[in-house]
Amino acid sequence: MAKVHAINTTTIEYIGQPDWIDKPLGGYLAGPTTHDRYRDHIWKTNIMTAAEFDTLFALIGQRVSITTTDYNDRDGDYKVYYNVVLESVDGTHEGLNFTGVECKFTNILV
C-alpha cells in the first residue's frame, strides 16, 4: 500500500506530520498506566490549499475512513481505519492557503 494520506478515499496531498495520541485511562501508584482501546490521531501540516482545507472542514463531526500511518508500525505501509470521527480542523487563513493546519480524529479502534 502506498504512503498516501486519504479521507474517504480522497487523497490529502499536504499532510506531513501524522501523530498518534494514547489516551490513558488512569494510573497506578506503583504500576503501569492502562490505555483505552481507542486512540486519537492528528494530522499536521505547515501549509495547505484553501480548497483542500474546506474539503476537510466540511467533514467535521462526521464518521469517515482515513488512510494513514499504522498505529503498530508507523514506518511501514499505511492502513485504513473505518468509522473514525473527524473532531476538528484548525488553521490560519492566509491568502489562497491555510497555515498551521491541524486535523484531529477520534474514536479510532487500534
C-alpha positions as CSV (number, residue, x, y, z in Angstrom):
1,M,0.0,0.0,0.0
2,A,1.3,3.4,-0.9
3,K,2.2,6.0,1.7
4,V,-0.7,8.4,0.9
5,H,-3.0,10.1,3.4
6,A,-6.6,10.0,2.4
7,I,-10.0,10.6,3.9
8,N,-13.0,8.7,2.4
9,T,-10.6,7.5,-0.3
10,T,-9.8,11.1,-1.3
11,T,-6.1,11.8,-1.2
12,I,-5.0,14.7,1.0
13,E,-1.7,15.9,-0.5
14,Y,-0.3,18.2,2.1
15,I,-0.3,16.1,5.3
16,G,3.3,15.7,6.5
17,Q,3.2,15.2,10.3
18,P,0.8,12.4,11.4
19,D,0.9,11.6,15.1
20,W,-0.9,9.0,17.3
21,I,-2.0,10.0,20.8
22,D,-2.5,7.4,23.6
23,K,-5.3,8.2,26.0
24,P,-4.5,6.8,29.5
25,L,-7.5,5.5,31.5
26,G,-5.8,6.0,34.8
27,G,-2.5,5.5,36.6
28,Y,-1.4,3.3,39.4
29,L,0.9,4.3,42.2
30,A,3.4,1.6,41.5
31,G,2.4,0.1,38.2
32,P,1.9,0.8,34.5
33,T,-0.8,3.1,33.1
34,T,-3.5,1.4,31.3
35,H,-4.7,2.8,27.9
36,D,-8.1,3.0,26.2
37,R,-8.8,0.7,23.2
38,Y,-9.5,3.8,21.2
39,R,-6.8,6.3,20.1
40,D,-6.7,9.9,18.8
41,H,-4.8,10.7,15.6
42,I,-3.6,14.2,14.5
43,W,-2.6,15.3,11.0
44,K,-0.5,18.4,10.8
45,T,1.0,20.4,8.0
46,N,2.6,23.8,7.7
47,I,0.6,24.8,4.6
48,M,-2.5,23.6,2.7
49,T,-4.6,25.0,-0.1
50,A,-7.8,26.6,1.0
51,A,-9.8,24.2,-1.3
52,E,-8.3,21.2,0.5
53,F,-8.9,22.8,3.9
54,D,-12.5,23.4,3.0
55,T,-12.9,19.8,2.0
56,L,-11.7,18.6,5.4
57,F,-13.6,21.3,7.3
58,A,-16.9,20.2,5.7
59,L,-16.5,16.8,7.3
60,I,-16.2,17.9,10.9
61,G,-18.4,15.8,13.2
62,Q,-18.9,13.1,10.6
63,R,-17.7,9.5,10.7
64,V,-15.1,8.9,8.0
65,S,-12.5,6.4,6.9
66,I,-8.9,7.5,6.9
67,T,-5.7,6.1,5.3
68,T,-2.8,7.0,7.5
69,T,0.2,5.5,9.3
70,D,-0.4,2.2,11.0
71,Y,-0.5,2.6,14.8
72,N,1.5,-0.6,15.3
73,D,4.1,0.0,12.5
74,R,4.4,3.8,12.0
75,D,7.3,3.4,9.5
76,G,5.5,0.7,7.5
77,D,2.7,0.8,4.9
78,Y,-0.3,2.8,5.7
79,K,-3.6,1.4,6.9
80,V,-7.3,2.3,6.5
81,Y,-9.2,3.0,9.7
82,Y,-13.0,3.0,9.4
83,N,-15.7,4.7,11.5
84,V,-13.4,7.5,12.7
85,V,-14.8,10.8,13.8
86,L,-13.2,14.0,12.4
87,E,-13.4,16.1,15.5
88,S,-11.7,19.3,14.4
89,V,-9.9,21.1,11.7
90,D,-8.0,24.3,12.5
91,G,-5.6,26.6,10.7
92,T,-4.8,30.2,9.8
93,H,-6.2,31.6,6.5
94,E,-3.5,33.4,4.6
95,G,-4.5,34.3,1.0
96,L,-5.1,31.2,-1.1
97,N,-3.7,28.9,1.6
98,F,-4.1,27.9,5.2
99,T,-1.0,27.6,7.5
100,G,-0.5,25.7,10.7
101,V,-3.2,23.2,9.8
102,E,-4.2,20.5,12.4
103,C,-6.9,17.9,11.9
104,K,-7.9,15.8,14.9
105,F,-9.5,12.4,14.6
106,T,-11.1,10.4,17.4
107,N,-12.7,7.1,18.1
108,I,-10.0,5.0,16.3
109,L,-10.0,1.4,17.3
110,V,-6.5,0.0,17.1
